[in-house]
Amino acid sequence: MKVTEEAGVLARSERFFATPGTVARGLFYYITRAGHYYYDENYDFRDNCEIAHLESHRNFYLLYVRAGTMYVRTDHEFSVERGQAALVDCRRPHRFFTHSDAEALWLHFDGANSGAFFEQIIAFHGGRQVFTPAAALHLEQELAQLILGLRTGETSEVERSQALYRILCGLLLPQRAHSPAENDAVAQAVRFIDSHLTEELPVRSIAAHVNLSTSHFSRIFRASTGFSPHEYIMLHRIDEAKSLLHSTGLSVSEIAFRVGFRSEVNFIAAFRSKTGQSPTQFRNNLL
């Protein structure tokens, strides 16, 4: 659908609406509107306009700039340069504008656990709402395909949901190519953790074991596994504890120390935090 009535949006721009079905609204990620816009210096979208109060707008907004520079104001102002993406919660105060010609792909989305994804992605990027997506994500191509699917009607709600999930996962945990040495270091670290699970495992010691600085090791470990080293160790200990609770008659205290916790109280708190139940409840539910 050509856009003709939006100030600062040039005539060759396109915009599409998508009303989610009942199943999509209840279970999927879904798009409510999307577009490929060309802008001039007159573009200035503010959240006090009529469009900003429509249901299709009051959700989450993903912007990818193909040319020029876009500006966004939320609780602070930032620029989105060519090749960068931005995430905005449009239920909160916001403004989008330009100072010169620009081009962007964008979409509004919601559904499933979109809000949790939004918060985690922003937190992962240190609170920044603008970032350069990893090349492996192919964000520009993904967005272009989604917009094409809305134009032609040839993509289902399931396919759009799957594409949105790929995008959100890629923004949360950007994958990058690792050198053979880095891949080997992560593999060595995992083996080291497995064989020393009952001991104290400070991240600096694991990093030293694989001859990397603590910061660099933490970055490549998370990029490779999806977990920080600390979280990986904690979850691995919880998994070992589950196995012992299921297959042995060891007391909770004995299991706590066997999987590397230094106190029963800390073990119970960690187990409950990660599983939603105490070790004793977990054991009893298996009977």
Steps between C-alpha positions, in 0.01 A plus 500: 500500500652830393528771762373840391378679812792489745711814517863440411431153353565492126247363252697187408474378860285199595312407819298190587267409784456151644222420745589189702257209515383348827767230504778741411391750763498228765809298406723660236720801437314714252541812287238773519646733236820520299653719234781600269525877529692770320521824698591863450589761759131566580442164669414540868278235662386584854310283745222757545367445148191292422694209346708458814187412698390216274538145632720413201753762614499457877741207517866443406676664207803368315677738264783425257659794317610433141615853417547831679439551870184469708457657841303355789401662826376287791626590846810620314584584139717282276580462130467187289754494220511301178532128580377544856178386666295640786235357732235723656208429732227714344282475809742749654574857386682507165577707195655406162642767267762584238712799402562390140415222254493148643367151426390233747325168543282476809233300670276504804465168681355344812386167638646205691767636737596801288526726804746270675704472180506879468624551855766228472630626165533855634670369815738284293605810307574691819176697500554629145205490260715527186753241388670354196349156433737209442549412133388142572154629596430629145262753655455710187408192295268366770312829521480533122355147475242573768391818322487315167283232661256764620495658155424170321305324774715193448627456857294346778479621857709199601776596256496861616516389863797274427682782321437742787628242749820455296549876496443541872733211585764647269472842665515348848790261440683612186701219351835570345762284339765385745854404418597133546702608804196667658278200429762274657526728804124477561509121462793481744315721746189282489711189567678680785169603656360146470802347672522760779131552573535422871770766543488877508501621139571872476482616139853640517633150577318344205624780272857447624468128428431575133755785485254784444420817688187481714309755289587344164424150625162610636408660165586200284348253748168682498503544122568129456272348766235767560591510871739700710762272662341556841150411376632194316669373818188565708266323258740208460510459878121509515479232229744279690297552816181398319667177391614422856159585645345260252747211520639500856386518858754765591376778723447849360802619696722223361387576146563872549866443584543228237400736218718787619288715732662615823178499703166324495320833531666640186427179312131502591467868406673447164299185425172674576600804294578289193224237525218662697506233769722380783726193459269301730192597298682403180590158647148437631345593163709228336350228722 
